[in-house]
Structures are given as structure tokens and as C-alpha cells.
Amino acid sequence: MNVRPDKATLAPLPTQQDRKFSVEEYLAFIDTRPDHERWQLIDGGAMRIPHPTLRHQGIASNLCYILMDHFRARHLPPLPIFRIGLIVPGAALFGPFGDVVVADDDVGKMDTAFVERFHLVAEVLSDGDMENDIPVKLRHYVRHPQNLYVLLIEQDRARVDLRARAAGWAPVILEGHEAVLDLPEWGFRTPLAELYDGTGLGGTEDP
């Protein structure tokens, strides 16, 4: 039986309603939480992340593995990581989780749940994301001095909103199975069908 999380568990923590969490307070808080819980800090509010759908995980996994294969085949240093926390320099009230992150290969300690140096963040969108946390995330992601790309990936159709530093962060909408995701800084190109493979939305199993 599939059990959906209680919506009350996804609300900001009631203990901090009178003030906002700093990143340091937030990190101390999540150290007290069970390992199966995932939280993120959005504008000072600690938000519990709901359990993702199988399609959500499939899309994120596809992107992560495609990037990893590309970098390894060309002996490129960036490190693709699946579902990792992020720290953005100068963003004192912000500690999100990215669905797929391309981190610097020198991430330091490998037992940490957060990285500070990254070059791409991909968010697989869920219901309500564009109205809730995505605008805040975009504002901070594009200010990160080392970040090159932000991807907003829909999970109910083959559609990706690509933002690139080289293009002034202007949105480029890619739509349809044959549309190509192009990340020229790494010589990376892949059709959207590869991102959605195995999800029923655009891989080899689709008609």
C-alpha cells in the first residue's frame, strides 16, 4: 500500500515561526532528525521534502547516470551527485536539496550531506514547486559564482527549462522527445528521450 506523507509534516517547523533559521541552526536541527527524513532550508524556513514519485526518481537517475558516463568517458573532473544538499555563498537563510547536482570534483569530505562548490543544479518539478520554492531556488542558484546551469525538468511531459550563465540565465524551453539538451561547456548533448527513458514519457518503451 502506498502511504502519502501527512501534509502537516511538510509545513515549516512551528518552533521557529517567530524567527528564521540560519544555515548553522538548520544544519544543527537536521542532525537531530531520523536518517530517512529529508529537509531543506528555503528563505529561513525548514521544509520537509515529500517522498518523490518513481517517475521523479527515474528522471533524476537517468540524468545523473548520463552525465556520469559522459564525464568518465572524457576524463572530465566534475562529479554528478544524486539528491544532495547545497550551500550557496552569501545566502544565509538558504540550504536546499538539488535532485541532481554537478559538483566540483574536489568536494572535500565525502561524508558530508552538503556541497558548496557546484556547476549545475537540476530540479525535477513536483506539484506546487513553481509557486513555492523554485522561484527562491532560482534566485540563489544563478548567484552562485561557480554555477553554470540550472535545469527545471517536468515529470508529466518531456519538457525542460534550461538556464545557462553563458546566456545570461535566460530561459530556453526544450520540449518533445527529440529536443536536445546541450551543455557546451562540457561538450554534452543528449535528447530528452534519454532523460525520460523508462518513465513512460519518452524512452525506448514509448510508441
N, C-alpha and C positions, 0 to 999 in steps of 0.2 A: 504494500500500500504506500502511495506517495503522500507524504505529510508536508504540507506547506508551513513555513515558519509563521508564527503569530506576528501580525503586523506590529503589535506593541513592542516586540523585541527589536524592530528596525528604527525606532524613534531615537532622537538624541537622548543621552543619559540624563535622567532627571536630577541627578546630584550636581550637575553643572549648569543648570538653567539660569542661575544668577550671573554667571560669567563664562567665558570661553576657555577651552583647553589650550595651553601652549603645546608645542610639539613634545617638549620634555615631559609634561604632565600626561599627555596622551600615551607616550611610549611606556611610562610607568604604569598607566592603567592597563594597557593590553598585556603587560607581563603578568597581570593577575587573572587573566581570563583563560578559559579552557582552550586547549590547542585546536579544537575543531571550529572555534569561532573565528570569524574574520571581521575586522573593523577598519574603518578609515576615518581620517580627520578632514572635515570639509568646513572651511571658514570657522574653525574653532569648535565645531560640533562633532562629537564622536558618534559615528553611524555604523551600526552593524550591517554587514553586507549579506543580503539574502542568498540562499542556495541557488547556484546557477542551473540553467536547464542543460540537458545533454547536448542540444544544438549549440548553445553558448560555448560549452567546453570543447565541442568538436571544432568549431571555427577557430577558437583561440589556439588549440593544439595544432591544427593544420598550419596556421601562420607561424607559430613558434618553430615547428619542425622544418618547414620550408626555408625559413631564414637560417636556421642552424646548418642545414645541409649546404646552403649557398656559401655561407661564411667558411665552413670547414673545407669545402672543395677548393676554395680560392685562398685558403690560409689567411683569412682576414681576422683581425683581433676582436671585433665586437662579440658580445655574449648575449644571445637571446635567452630570456628567462620568462617562465610562465607564472602569472599571478604573484607579483612581488610588490612590496611596499616601496614608496618613493619619498624622498626628502628633496624639496626644492630650495636652493639657497635664497635666503631673504623672505621666505614665506613662513612666517612664524606660527600660523594657525592652520597649516595645511600638511597633511600626511596621507595621501591617497594610496589605493591599490590599483596598479595597472594590470590589465588582463594579459598583455604581452609587452615586455619591455626589452629593448636592446640596450644593454648596459655596457659601460666601459669594461674591457677585459681585466683591468686592474681594479676589481671591486673591493679589494681588501679582504676582510674576514668573510669566510664562506658560511659562517654560522649565524649571520645576521638576516633579519627579515626585511631589511630596507636597504636601498641603494641610493646614493646621491648623484652619481655620475651616469647619465644615460643619454641616448641619442635618438630613441624612438619610443613612443608610447602608443599602444593600440587599446582601444576600449570597444568591447563587444556590447552593443547597446541593449538594455532591457527596458521594459515599460517604465516610463516616467523619468528616465535618465536625462533626456534633453531638457526637461522642465526643472529638474532638481540639481544634480551635482555636475553634469557635463559643462555647463557654462563656466562654473567656478574652476573646474579642472583645466579647461582650455586656457583660461586667463593665466594660470600659473605655468602650464606646460610650455607655452610659447615664450615665456620669460626665462626659462632655464637656459643658461648660457651655452650648454653643450648639446641641447636637444635640436635635432634636425627635422623630425617628423612627428605628426600626430595623425592617427588613423581612427576614425569613428566607423565601426563596422556594424551594419544592421544584421539581425538574425532572423528576420521574417522574409527577406528577399535579398538577392545578390546586389548589394549597394554599399559603397564605401565612400566616405567623405575624407579626402586626403588633404592634409595641411602640411606645407613644406616651408622651412625657413628660407630657402633659396627663392621661393615665390612670394615672399612677404606674408606667409601664413594665410594667403587667400584660399578659400575652399575650392577644391576640384572634385566634382562628383563623378564617380565611376559607377556605372550601372550595367548589369547584364553579365552573363557568364563569360563572354568573350572580351569584356573590358580588361585592360591590363594595368596592374598595379606596378608603377615604375618608381624605383628609388635610386636615382642615378649616382648618388654619392658612393654607392656600393655595387653598382652595375647589376642591380637586382630587378628582374622583371618576372611577373607571373600573372596569368589570367585569374580573374575572380573565381572561376570554376574550381581552381585548386584550393582556394580558401574554404569553399563550401562543400568540398568533396566529402561524401559520407553523411551529409546532413539532410539530404533530400531537396537541396536548393541549388544544385549546380555542379555536381561532380559526375563521375563516370556512371553512377547509378541512375541518373536522371535521363528521361527520354530526350 
